Amino acid sequence: MAAAPRVAMRAPHRIWSVLRICAFLIVGVATLFVGGFGWFSNHVSRLSTPADPQKADAIIVLTGGQSRLDAAMELLESGKGERLLISGVHPAASRRQLQLATGGDTKLFSCCVDIDRAALDTIGNAEESAKWVERHAYGSVILVTNNYHMPRSLLEMSRLLHNARLEPYPVVNSKLDDGSWLTKPEALRVLFTEYNKYLLALVRGVVPMRATHDGVSLAEASVIEN
């Protein structure tokens, strides 16, 4: 009969052991998450716009801000690429409106600028850009987007552009390399949001997922095979 009390005493001990292990795991994951955010924010805030980027076959700019478009047009006008793809343009925006918005030369815009209206997000940007690069057989591409968006953009692009060299051209709107992002709520919010999207992109490389109206879900078998 003495065995029963000993068994009863072991049960709470085992429960506490499991709870302690779970607590350690939660603390460990939280520490990695916070540490990763610090590394990501520090890395992004130290990215700078190249003063004289190496010439490439073509230029790709991901929409999301006027400064990105202006930078891409300046690169095209200075001969840093033979052709420019503007990816993720709103379907309602006309070629004429884009040309006026960028202030680009009319002849240059007509001959050397392509517009992608199909992409709805960064994944779509990568897919449409890959088709464009393959169609033109480009071997090197300058990728233009904001500094905070560059890590995720390079990650998505590199998965599809296997035969083209990517040259990042980060556009910096606010200087945060002095750590001031810690004291600026808006900068902190943008970095934290982008960090979570970057982590999701990393996970998607292991467990393919697709976006839904309610968040994300596992990709269907047909998508995984492709």
C-alpha positions as CSV (number, residue, x, y, z in Angstrom):
1,M,0.0,0.0,0.0
2,A,3.0,2.3,0.5
3,A,3.6,2.5,-3.3
4,A,0.4,4.4,-3.9
5,P,1.4,7.5,-1.9
6,R,4.8,7.5,-3.7
7,V,3.1,7.4,-7.1
8,A,0.8,10.3,-6.0
9,M,3.9,12.3,-4.9
10,R,5.7,11.8,-8.2
11,A,2.8,13.1,-10.3
12,P,3.0,16.7,-9.1
13,H,6.8,16.6,-9.4
14,R,6.5,15.5,-13.0
15,I,4.0,18.2,-13.8
16,W,6.3,20.9,-12.3
17,S,9.2,19.5,-14.3
18,V,7.2,19.8,-17.5
19,L,6.1,23.3,-16.6
20,R,9.7,24.3,-15.9
21,I,10.8,22.9,-19.3
22,C,8.0,24.8,-21.1
23,A,8.9,28.0,-19.3
24,F,12.5,27.7,-20.3
25,L,11.5,27.0,-23.9
26,I,9.2,30.0,-23.9
27,V,11.9,32.3,-22.4
28,G,14.4,30.9,-24.9
29,V,12.2,31.5,-27.9
30,A,11.3,35.0,-26.7
31,T,15.0,35.8,-26.2
32,L,15.8,34.6,-29.7
33,F,12.9,36.6,-31.1
34,V,13.9,39.9,-29.3
35,G,17.5,39.3,-30.2
36,G,16.7,38.7,-33.8
37,F,14.6,41.9,-33.9
38,G,17.5,43.8,-32.6
39,W,19.9,42.3,-35.2
40,F,17.4,42.9,-38.0
41,S,16.7,46.5,-37.0
42,N,20.4,47.3,-36.6
43,H,21.3,45.7,-40.0
44,V,18.5,47.5,-41.8
45,S,19.3,50.9,-40.2
46,R,22.9,50.6,-41.4
47,L,22.1,49.9,-45.0
48,S,23.0,52.8,-47.2
49,T,22.3,53.8,-50.8
50,P,25.3,53.1,-53.0
51,A,26.9,56.2,-54.4
52,D,28.0,54.6,-57.6
53,P,26.4,51.2,-58.1
54,Q,27.9,48.7,-60.5
55,K,26.2,48.6,-63.9
56,A,23.7,45.7,-64.4
57,D,21.7,44.4,-67.3
58,A,18.4,45.7,-65.9
59,I,16.7,47.4,-63.0
60,I,13.7,46.3,-60.9
61,V,11.9,48.6,-58.6
62,L,9.1,47.5,-56.2
63,T,6.4,50.1,-55.7
64,G,5.6,51.4,-52.3
65,G,6.9,55.0,-52.3
66,Q,7.8,57.9,-54.6
67,S,11.4,57.8,-53.5
68,R,11.8,54.2,-54.8
69,L,10.5,55.2,-58.3
70,D,12.7,58.4,-58.4
71,A,15.8,56.4,-57.5
72,A,15.0,53.7,-60.2
73,M,14.5,56.3,-62.9
74,E,17.8,58.0,-62.0
75,L,19.6,54.7,-62.3
76,L,18.0,54.1,-65.7
77,E,18.8,57.7,-66.9
78,S,22.4,57.3,-65.8
79,G,22.8,54.1,-67.8
80,K,23.1,51.7,-64.8
81,G,20.7,49.3,-66.6
82,E,19.3,48.8,-70.1
83,R,15.7,48.5,-69.0
84,L,13.5,49.1,-66.0
85,L,10.6,47.0,-64.6
86,I,8.2,48.8,-62.2
87,S,6.6,45.9,-60.3
88,G,3.3,46.1,-58.4
89,V,1.7,49.1,-60.1
90,H,-1.9,49.7,-59.3
91,P,-4.2,48.6,-62.2
92,A,-5.7,52.1,-62.4
93,A,-2.4,53.9,-62.9
94,S,-1.6,54.6,-66.5
95,R,1.8,54.7,-68.1
96,R,1.4,58.4,-68.6
97,Q,0.6,59.0,-64.9
98,L,3.7,57.0,-63.9
99,Q,5.9,59.0,-66.4
100,L,4.7,62.3,-65.0
101,A,5.0,61.1,-61.4
102,T,8.7,60.1,-61.9
103,G,9.5,63.1,-64.1
104,G,11.3,60.7,-66.4
105,D,12.2,61.5,-70.0
106,T,9.2,60.6,-72.3
107,K,11.3,58.8,-74.9
108,L,13.3,56.8,-72.3
109,F,10.1,55.9,-70.5
110,S,8.5,54.7,-73.7
111,C,11.4,52.6,-74.9
112,C,12.9,51.2,-71.7
113,V,10.3,50.9,-69.0
114,D,8.0,47.9,-68.4
115,I,5.1,48.0,-66.0
116,D,3.9,45.0,-63.9
117,R,0.3,45.3,-62.6
118,A,-0.2,41.7,-61.6
119,A,1.9,41.6,-58.4
120,L,0.0,42.4,-55.2
121,D,2.7,41.7,-52.6
122,T,6.4,41.0,-52.3
123,I,5.9,37.3,-53.3
124,G,4.1,38.5,-56.4
125,N,6.9,41.0,-57.1
126,A,9.4,38.1,-57.1
127,E,7.2,35.9,-59.4
128,E,6.5,38.6,-62.0
129,S,10.1,39.9,-61.9
130,A,11.4,36.3,-62.4
131,K,9.3,36.0,-65.5
132,W,10.5,39.3,-66.8
133,V,14.2,38.5,-66.2
134,E,13.9,35.1,-67.8
135,R,12.1,36.6,-70.8
136,H,14.9,39.0,-71.4
137,A,17.7,36.6,-70.4
138,Y,19.2,39.2,-68.0
139,G,22.2,38.1,-66.0
140,S,22.4,40.9,-63.5
141,V,19.7,43.1,-61.9
142,I,19.7,46.1,-59.6
143,L,16.9,45.7,-57.1
144,V,15.5,49.0,-55.8
145,T,13.3,49.2,-52.7
146,N,13.4,50.8,-49.2
147,N,16.1,49.7,-46.8
148,Y,13.7,48.0,-44.3
149,H,12.1,46.1,-47.2
150,M,15.4,44.9,-48.8
151,P,16.1,41.8,-46.7
152,R,12.7,40.2,-47.5
153,S,12.8,41.3,-51.1
154,L,16.2,39.8,-51.6
155,L,15.0,36.6,-49.9
156,E,12.0,36.2,-52.2
157,M,13.8,37.2,-55.3
158,S,16.8,34.9,-54.8
159,R,14.4,31.9,-54.6
160,L,13.3,32.5,-58.1
161,L,16.1,34.3,-59.9
162,H,18.6,31.5,-59.9
163,N,20.6,32.6,-62.9
164,A,20.7,36.4,-62.3
165,R,22.9,38.3,-59.9
166,L,21.0,40.7,-57.6
167,E,22.6,44.0,-56.7
168,P,20.7,45.6,-53.8
169,Y,20.0,49.3,-54.0
170,P,18.3,50.3,-50.7
171,V,16.5,53.6,-50.6
172,V,16.9,55.3,-47.2
173,N,14.3,57.9,-46.3
174,S,15.3,58.3,-42.6
175,K,18.8,58.0,-41.1
176,L,18.5,55.5,-38.2
177,D,22.0,54.1,-38.1
178,D,22.6,55.9,-34.7
179,G,20.0,53.7,-33.0
180,S,17.3,56.3,-33.1
181,W,14.8,53.8,-34.3
182,L,14.5,52.8,-30.6
183,T,13.0,56.2,-29.7
184,K,10.8,56.7,-32.8
185,P,7.5,54.9,-32.5
186,E,6.7,55.0,-36.2
187,A,10.1,53.6,-37.2
188,L,9.8,51.0,-34.5
189,R,6.4,49.9,-35.8
190,V,7.6,49.7,-39.4
191,L,10.7,47.6,-38.4
192,F,8.7,45.3,-36.1
193,T,6.1,44.7,-38.8
194,E,8.7,44.0,-41.5
195,Y,10.7,41.8,-39.1
196,N,7.7,39.5,-38.6
197,K,7.1,39.4,-42.4
198,Y,10.8,38.5,-42.8
199,L,10.5,35.6,-40.3
200,L,7.3,34.4,-42.1
201,A,9.2,34.5,-45.4
202,L,12.0,32.4,-43.8
203,V,9.5,29.8,-42.5
204,R,7.8,29.8,-45.9
205,G,11.0,28.5,-47.4
206,V,10.7,25.4,-45.1
207,V,6.9,25.0,-44.9
208,P,5.4,26.5,-48.1
209,M,2.5,28.8,-47.3
210,R,0.2,31.1,-49.1
211,A,-1.6,34.3,-48.1
212,T,-5.3,34.3,-47.3
213,H,-7.8,36.9,-46.3
214,D,-7.5,35.6,-42.7
215,G,-3.7,35.3,-42.6
216,V,-1.7,32.4,-44.0
217,S,-2.4,28.8,-44.6
218,L,-0.4,25.8,-45.8
219,A,0.0,25.7,-49.5
220,E,-1.9,23.1,-51.5
221,A,0.0,20.2,-52.9
222,S,-0.1,21.5,-56.4
223,V,1.5,24.7,-55.3
224,I,4.3,22.9,-53.4
225,E,5.0,20.8,-56.4
226,N,5.5,23.9,-58.6
